[in-house]
Every structure is written in structure tokens, then in C-alpha cells.
Amino acid sequence: MLGPHVPELRALELLVVVARTGSLSSAAAELGISQQAASSRVRTMDGLVGATLLARTRRGSELTPTGELLVQWASKVLDAAEQLDAGITALRQDRRGHLAVAASLTIAEYLLPGWLVAVRTQQQRLGQVPTEFTLTATNSEKVAALVGSGAVDLGFVEGPEAPSELRHRLVGIDELVVVVGPSHPWARRASRRISVHTLAATPLVVREAGSGTRTVLERALADLPAVPPSLELSSTAAVRAAVAAGAGPAALSAHAVRDDLASGRLALISVTGLDLSRRLHAVWTGGAQPPAGPTRDLVEWAARRGASGSPRNL
């Protein structure tokens, strides 16, 4: 631990410049401070060291023997400080130049690409070098683990709530919708409507455990007798294909099935007494706010855009 007599780096820098220029006023001008501020720094150093460091002469300012000794020591400290400053600058530039992001599959496939393009476009408009993004698409549970371990800088997850061990911000609301293949009996009903009890009693095509989609569905049906799923698949695309082929119903993000519903490849089923809305969160470690730079820019953009996927808009 440093003792109470160590001067600030800016004060040491001033003393070194005085030694080189031979003038307190010239040193103040070079460092961009007033002569009054420079004199104050010298007086503070005198008090910390317990001796006078500068002597006024007709030609300017002259270091006392104690001042000369302090300059020798200060030069080594300032060299180390310059290396530290250069390292921090490089680190900040690297963090602005590259950002590792992990996102749940629905967000990664249907929302995040647009957010990334928007952030890069904004950077170009401001004359900044566009950030290079790398994306890992996986389920929400694994996204949280990657963020918590420091393997990625930022994550986006979906589910009833954000991971409690991470900093987080709500960036949107998504909704799962129940879909079936066009030949399924539910699709042939005039109303295309079923009860939540019928859904709970039906084997479904589901995502793997740990996915935000699976978690939301299981919690929504938690109070009803459950039946085993007909299929468990590790990607939204696989679930969509299985449902279209007649494997059974599934609950998927409204974003994921928008084109399938428009083309007739899948049919939308209304379920009475069921809420499948879910929250989309950005997650990170560290301070209450995302780190300044592209991380915060991306979170801010996602939050402004929102992510509503209501079936009313399908």
C-alpha cells in the first residue's frame, strides 16, 4: 500500500517538465494548466516531501538538490505510468474494435442481425471504425454461463426472468405461439382454437432443456398434468421442420414462424387460458450499466427497437 507522501502523477510530470525547461511558467504552458495551478502543485509536493523542490532565480525556476533527486525517481514512475496508459488505451481500442456476443437462438436468428447492422451503420455515420462482432448462438442457459465466465462480453437471453447472477436490462417482449402442420386436426377446425388443458394433454415437439422457449412453455403449463414430449430437438429450425412434417404441435417464437404462417407451411392455433409471453434481456458482468462503447450502444439500440412478436401482427 502506498504511503501518504507520494505525490500525484500529474504533479511529478510537472516537476520533470520544469527540470527540462527551466521555467515553471513554461512547464505550465506545455501541460496546458495555469501558472497558479502549477504553483499549487509544487507547494503540495513541498508539503508531502517535507522540503523545498524549486528555487526561483532570475532566469526562471531551478531544482533544489531534493528536487533533482525527486525528478530522478519520478522519471521511472512516469515511464511506468506511460506504459500503463498505453496498455489501457490499446485495451479500450480493442474493446471498441471487437465485441463477442452470445445470444439465445431466437434472438440470434431473428433479432440480433438487424441490431448489429444498425449499430455498425450508426458508427459509420459518426465516422467511427465499425465494430467487428462475433456471435455465438446457443440456448439461454449456456449464454448466461458464457457471460458469467467472461468468454463473451455481452449476452441476450429469453425467458421469464433474467439470470440473477448477472447484470441485466429488459430489451423487449416476445411471445410464443402454438403452431401445427397444415394437415393436423387442429388446423382443420373452423376456429383453430383449443383449451390450455387440451394443449397440456398433447405430446408436443419441444426444444432442449435449458432453452428459453422450453422454460417458458413448461412454466405456463406447470399447474396442469403433463405428458412427455413427442420430440425434443436442439434448434428452432428443427422444431419447425418437424411440426410441418406432422410430428405434432409446438410453441415457438412468433418471430420464428412468421414466414411459415404466411406461406401456409404452418398453421396458427389459439389457446384459451394460456400466456406465453416472455422477456428478452441483455446480460453482462460488472457495473450497473453496460461498458461504454459498442456494448452499451448495442444494448441501447436493442432496447429502443423492442421485440414485440404478438400473433396479432402475424
C-alpha angles and dihedrals in degrees: 000000000000117000125235096261101067112113122224118267093245090055092049089049089054092052092051092051091049088054090054099042099033091223133090092206092050090049091050092051092049092051094044098243133118121262088241090057090046092052090049091054092050092050090050090052091048088056094047095047095039094229140077113268102184132042121199116233135174089261096049132271126346128194117243117224088264089050092051090051092049091050090055091053093040093055091063092047092049092048089055091045091053090053090050091049092050091050093050091047091052090047092051091048091049092050090051092044097050134027126183112209131183122194140175113260098257093050093042094051104037111021114020098062090062092047092051093049090049093052093048091048090052091049091052091049089054092049094251126139105257115250118248108231126200117194132204114193115201140124122300095255092056092044089058090049092051092050093045093051093049093243089127132025099225139013139196119207137178129212145088092303142359121263106276093219094061135065109251147179130197109242102170152338122250130184131213117222129198114241136179136183117272092253095052115115091240090058090056093057114106093229096035086214131132136172125255088245091059091050092049091051093051124087105242136200104243143179121249122281111276096038117121091231093055093045094052092048094048093049092048090054097036095112094052131076107270131216126201116267120258092225136005114205133178102224139045091233091056092049091050092050093048093050092048089051091055102259092135143275124315139186111231138162114282087232092057097053102036095105093040091055092047091052095044093243088122133024125221117233122199115220120201118219096018130116113192099166116132139186126245115212136187110220133195142150129248126033130024089259125051113261113279116260128040093347093060092038091056094047092048092050093048091049093049093049096046120195111242112167102174115169087230086074095049 
